[in-house]
Amino acid sequence: MISRRTASAFLACLPVLGLFGCSKSDAPAPGGASSGAPAAGSEAVALNGAGATFPYPLYSKWISEYGKQNPLVRLNYQSIGSGGGIRQITAGTVDFGATDSPMTAEEAQKAPGKLHHIPTTLGAVIITYNLPEISAPLKLTAESLSGVFLGSIKKWNDPKLAEANPGVKLPDKDIAVVYRSDGSGTTGVFTDYLAKVSAEFKDKVGAGKSVKWPVGLGAKGNEGVTGQVKTTPYTIGYVELAYAKQNKLPIAAMKNKAGNFIEPSAESMTAAASGAEIGEDLTASLADAAGDKAYPISAFTYLLVYEDAKNPAKGRALAKFLWWALHDGQKHAAELDYAPLPDALIKKTEERLRSLRAGNDKLLSGV
């Protein structure tokens, strides 16, 4: 089992890890009760997945916990970035993919079958930094943050940064930007936010899983950015909340749409999702969400699964795991610095899971 304590020791240096769990009980029924979904069968089933680093700490926990209950299912998840997850599920080299940014229409068309986005949890992209002279949490506005990542704000003591941090003596040092070098859902979430709050950023850089950054140094995965910021003074970067927390990195408070400086938390992520308009594909952008307590760079993250499973045994085992994650798995979110899905989205996702099939056979009949 990978605990939060041990996770902090390796998240900054191990981008790929296979974790195995095993299954003997039925998947829980709605609300987390045991049984209700079909049994996986008497033979072991191996399920391989790959993709987003954003939810990796939580997925590691889920695989460990699910394995205690289910000795017939072996799960392996590789944390390689959302772009890699989309490529691998499209190529059929994994049984499920993972992404923080929904697939584009062009990406979906390349898949050999219909792929569904299955929401799994709520997370936050946070701004972390390495300022040895500063102990108080840094405050950032949309204007100052976009300026830093556009390269127009070059010094830590720039007036726009100083204005949001009265009484804080910011150093006269160059800002070193660190960004994701790989195709990244975290980058997709972050640039979605910057493009919404800055017309200049939208025009010059745009939004997406891979963009051409005007300034900075690239690092691979949330793990790579975390490690670079942790070891290099005067850097600034964007990572998922759990990586900063587990590596004891400082986290900036962001000024939200309502004008309040908000720190990322399960509560502020939930506030950002409270008014979300969920699409038919079960995706939604939470960037710059309204609400007094909303953290403005919050996001859902998704697992990608085919509607029609080629292998019925694998499809059934995967559907059972997803049902468990949607119910029992949600209780592990807050302890790892994520937030559980809203009840309304859970209900919609239940219906989507019930639609999964292998040919004419439903994979979750009876729930």
C-alpha positions in Angstrom: 0.0 0.0 0.0 1.3 3.5 -0.9 0.5 5.9 1.9 0.5 9.6 1.8 3.7 9.6 3.8 5.6 7.3 1.5 4.2 9.0 -1.6 5.9 12.2 -0.7 9.3 10.5 -0.9 9.0 9.4 -4.5 6.4 11.6 -6.3 9.1 14.1 -7.4 11.4 11.5 -9.0 9.4 8.6 -10.3 7.2 9.5 -13.3 6.1 5.9 -14.0 5.2 3.2 -11.6 3.2 0.0 -11.9 0.9 -0.7 -9.0 -1.0 -3.9 -8.6 -4.2 -4.7 -6.9 -6.4 -7.7 -6.7 -10.2 -8.4 -6.4 -12.6 -10.9 -4.9 -15.7 -9.0 -3.8 -18.4 -7.6 -6.1 -18.3 -3.9 -7.0 -20.3 -1.7 -4.7 -23.8 -0.7 -5.5 -24.7 3.0 -5.8 -23.8 4.9 -2.6 -20.9 2.6 -1.8 -22.8 -0.5 -0.6 -21.1 -3.8 -1.4 -22.3 -6.1 -4.2 -24.7 -5.3 -7.0 -22.3 -5.5 -9.9 -21.4 -8.8 -11.6 -18.6 -10.9 -10.4 -15.3 -10.7 -12.3 -15.1 -14.4 -12.7 -12.8 -17.1 -11.4 -9.7 -16.2 -13.4 -7.3 -13.3 -12.8 -7.7 -10.3 -15.0 -4.9 -7.7 -15.8 -5.9 -4.1 -16.6 -3.3 -1.7 -17.9 -3.8 2.1 -17.9 -1.7 5.2 -18.7 -2.0 8.9 -18.8 -2.4 12.0 -16.5 0.1 12.6 -13.8 -2.4 15.1 -12.2 -4.5 12.3 -10.4 -1.7 9.8 -10.0 -1.5 10.0 -6.1 -5.2 9.3 -5.9 -5.1 6.5 -8.5 -2.3 4.9 -6.6 -4.3 4.9 -3.5 -7.4 3.5 -5.3 -5.4 0.7 -6.8 -4.0 -0.3 -3.5 -7.4 -0.2 -1.7 -9.2 -2.0 -4.5 -6.5 -4.6 -4.5 -7.2 -5.5 -0.9 -10.8 -6.4 -1.7 -10.3 -7.9 -5.2 -7.6 -10.5 -5.6 -8.7 -11.5 -9.1 -8.0 -8.1 -10.7 -4.5 -6.8 -11.3 -4.3 -3.0 -12.1 -1.3 -1.2 -13.5 -1.3 2.5 -14.1 1.6 4.4 -15.8 1.8 8.2 -15.0 3.0 9.5 -18.4 0.9 12.6 -19.0 -2.5 13.1 -20.6 -1.2 13.3 -24.1 0.5 9.9 -23.7 -2.7 8.5 -22.2 -4.8 9.6 -25.1 -2.3 8.2 -27.6 -2.1 4.8 -25.9 -5.9 4.3 -25.5 -6.3 5.3 -29.1 -3.7 2.8 -30.2 -5.2 0.1 -28.1 -2.0 -0.6 -26.1 -3.8 0.1 -22.8 -7.2 -0.9 -21.4 -8.0 2.7 -20.2 -6.5 6.1 -20.6 -6.4 9.2 -18.4 -6.6 12.9 -19.1 -7.3 16.1 -17.4 -8.2 18.0 -20.5 -11.1 16.5 -22.5 -10.1 14.9 -25.9 -10.5 17.3 -28.8 -12.9 16.3 -31.6 -9.8 15.6 -33.8 -8.4 13.2 -31.1 -11.7 11.5 -30.7 -12.0 10.8 -34.4 -8.7 9.0 -34.4 -10.0 6.4 -31.9 -11.2 3.1 -33.4 -14.3 3.1 -31.3 -16.4 5.5 -29.1 -14.5 6.6 -26.1 -16.2 7.9 -23.0 -14.9 10.4 -20.5 -15.5 9.1 -16.9 -15.1 11.8 -14.3 -13.1 10.6 -11.3 -12.2 13.4 -9.0 -11.7 17.2 -8.6 -8.2 18.6 -8.4 -6.5 21.9 -8.5 -3.6 23.3 -10.6 -1.5 25.4 -8.2 1.3 27.9 -8.6 4.4 26.9 -6.6 7.6 28.8 -6.3 11.1 28.9 -4.7 11.8 32.2 -2.9 14.2 31.5 -0.1 13.7 35.0 1.4 9.9 34.8 1.6 8.0 32.9 4.3 4.5 34.3 3.8 2.3 32.7 1.1 2.6 34.7 -2.2 -0.6 36.2 -3.6 -1.1 36.3 -7.4 -3.7 37.9 -9.6 -4.7 36.8 -13.1 -2.8 39.8 -14.6 0.4 39.1 -12.7 0.4 35.4 -13.3 -0.3 35.7 -17.1 2.5 38.3 -17.2 5.0 36.0 -15.6 4.2 33.1 -18.1 4.2 35.5 -21.0 7.6 36.8 -20.0 6.5 40.4 -19.7 7.0 40.3 -15.9 10.7 39.3 -15.5 11.6 40.3 -11.9 10.2 39.0 -8.6 9.9 42.6 -7.3 7.9 43.8 -10.3 5.3 46.4 -9.2 2.4 44.1 -10.3 3.6 41.3 -8.0 4.4 43.8 -5.2 1.0 45.4 -5.4 -0.8 42.1 -4.5 1.7 41.5 -1.7 1.9 44.6 0.5 4.5 44.5 3.3 6.4 41.6 1.6 9.9 42.4 0.5 10.2 40.6 -2.8 13.7 40.0 -4.1 15.3 41.8 -7.0 15.9 38.5 -8.8 15.0 37.2 -12.3 12.0 34.9 -12.4 12.7 31.5 -13.9 9.6 29.9 -15.3 9.2 26.1 -15.3 6.6 24.5 -17.5 5.5 21.0 -18.7 7.5 19.7 -21.7 5.2 16.8 -22.4 1.7 16.7 -23.6 -0.1 17.5 -20.4 -3.6 17.8 -19.1 -2.3 19.9 -16.3 -1.0 22.3 -19.0 -4.4 22.1 -20.7 -6.1 23.1 -17.4 -3.6 25.9 -16.7 -3.7 27.4 -20.2 -7.5 27.2 -20.3 -7.5 29.4 -17.2 -4.8 31.9 -18.6 -6.6 32.1 -21.9 -9.8 33.0 -20.2 -8.4 35.7 -18.0 -5.9 37.2 -20.4 -6.7 38.2 -24.0 -3.0 38.6 -24.7 -2.2 35.1 -23.5 -5.1 33.7 -25.6 -3.7 35.5 -28.7 0.0 34.8 -28.2 0.0 31.3 -26.6 -3.5 29.9 -26.6 -4.8 26.9 -24.7 -4.0 23.2 -25.0 -2.1 20.2 -23.7 1.0 21.4 -25.6 1.7 25.0 -26.2 4.7 27.0 -27.3 5.8 28.9 -24.1 7.4 32.3 -24.6 9.8 31.8 -21.7 11.1 29.2 -19.3 12.5 25.7 -18.9 10.5 22.5 -19.6 10.2 19.5 -17.3 8.4 16.2 -17.7 5.4 15.4 -15.7 4.1 17.0 -12.5 7.0 15.1 -10.9 9.5 16.9 -13.1 8.2 20.4 -12.5 7.9 19.7 -8.8 11.5 18.6 -8.6 12.8 21.5 -10.7 11.1 24.1 -8.5 12.1 22.4 -5.3 15.8 22.4 -6.2 16.2 25.7 -8.0 15.9 29.1 -6.3 13.7 31.8 -7.9 11.7 29.4 -10.0 7.9 29.3 -10.5 5.8 26.5 -11.9 2.4 24.9 -12.1 1.6 21.5 -10.7 -1.3 19.5 -9.2 -2.0 20.4 -5.5 -1.0 17.0 -4.1 2.6 17.2 -5.5 3.2 20.6 -3.9 1.7 19.4 -0.6 3.6 16.2 -0.4 6.9 17.8 -1.3 6.3 20.7 1.2 6.4 23.4 -1.5 4.8 26.8 -1.0 1.5 27.4 -2.7 0.3 30.8 -4.0 -3.2 32.2 -3.2 -5.0 33.1 -6.4 -7.3 36.1 -6.8 -10.6 34.6 -8.1 -13.3 36.1 -10.2 -15.1 37.5 -7.2 -12.0 39.4 -6.2 -11.0 37.2 -3.2 -7.6 35.6 -2.7 -8.3 31.9 -2.4 -6.0 29.0 -1.4 -6.6 25.6 -3.0 -8.5 23.1 -0.9 -11.2 20.5 -1.1 -13.7 23.2 -0.1 -12.6 25.8 -2.7 -12.5 23.1 -5.5 -16.0 22.0 -4.6 -17.1 25.7 -4.7 -15.6 26.0 -8.2 -17.6 23.0 -9.3 -20.9 24.0 -7.7 -22.2 25.9 -10.7 -20.5 23.8 -13.5 -22.4 23.2 -16.7 -21.7 19.5 -17.4 -21.8 18.6 -21.1 -23.3 15.5 -22.6 -19.8 14.0 -22.6 -19.6 14.6 -18.8 -16.9 17.2 -19.2 -16.8 20.8 -18.0 -14.3 23.6 -17.7 -14.0 25.1 -14.2 -11.4 27.7 -15.1 -12.1 31.1 -13.6 -15.3 29.8 -12.0 -17.7 32.2 -10.3 -18.3 32.1 -6.5 -16.8 33.9 -3.5 -14.9 30.8 -2.3 -14.1 29.2 -5.7 -10.4 28.4 -6.4 -10.0 29.6 -10.0 -7.8 26.9 -11.4 -9.8 23.8 -10.4 -10.6 20.9 -12.8 -12.2 17.5 -13.2 -10.0 14.7 -14.4 -11.2 11.7 -16.4 -10.5 8.1 -17.3 -11.0 7.2 -20.9 -12.8 3.9 -21.7 -14.3 2.4 -24.8 -18.1 2.0 -24.8 -17.8 -1.4 -26.5 -15.2 -3.6 -24.9 -13.4 -6.0 -27.2 -12.6 -8.3 -24.3 -15.7 -9.0 -22.2 -13.7 -10.2 -19.1 -11.5 -7.1 -19.1 -14.4 -4.8 -19.9 -16.5 -6.2 -17.0 -13.5 -5.9 -14.6 -12.8 -2.4 -15.6 -16.5 -1.3 -15.3 -16.6 -2.8 -11.8 -13.4 -0.8 -10.8 -14.9 2.4 -12.2 -18.1 1.8 -10.2 -16.1 1.3 -7.1 -14.0 4.4 -7.8 -17.2 6.5 -8.3 -18.5 5.4 -4.9 -16.1 4.0 -2.3 -13.1 5.6 -4.0 -14.4 9.1 -3.4 -13.8 8.9 0.4 -10.1 8.9 -0.3 -10.1 12.2 -2.3 -9.8 14.8 0.5 -7.0 13.0 2.4 -4.9 13.2 -0.8 -5.7 16.9 -1.5 -8.5 16.2 -4.1 -12.2 16.7 -3.7 -15.0 14.2 -4.3 -17.3 14.6 -7.3 -20.6 16.4 -6.8 -23.6 14.2 -6.3 -25.3 15.3 -9.5 -22.2 14.4 -11.5 -22.0 11.0 -9.8 -25.6 10.2 -10.8 -24.9 11.1 -14.5 -21.7 9.1 -14.4 -23.6 6.1 -13.0 -25.8 6.2 -16.1 -22.8 6.4 -18.4 -21.2 3.3 -16.7 -24.4 1.4 -17.1 -24.1 2.0 -20.9 -20.8 0.2 -21.2 -21.0 -3.1 -23.0 -19.3 -5.9 -24.8 -21.3 -6.4 -27.9 -24.9 -6.7 -26.9 -24.1 -7.5 -23.2 -24.1 -4.8 -20.6 -21.1 -4.9 -18.4 -22.9 -3.7 -15.3 -26.3 -5.4 -15.5 -28.0 -5.4 -12.1 -27.0 -2.0 -10.8 
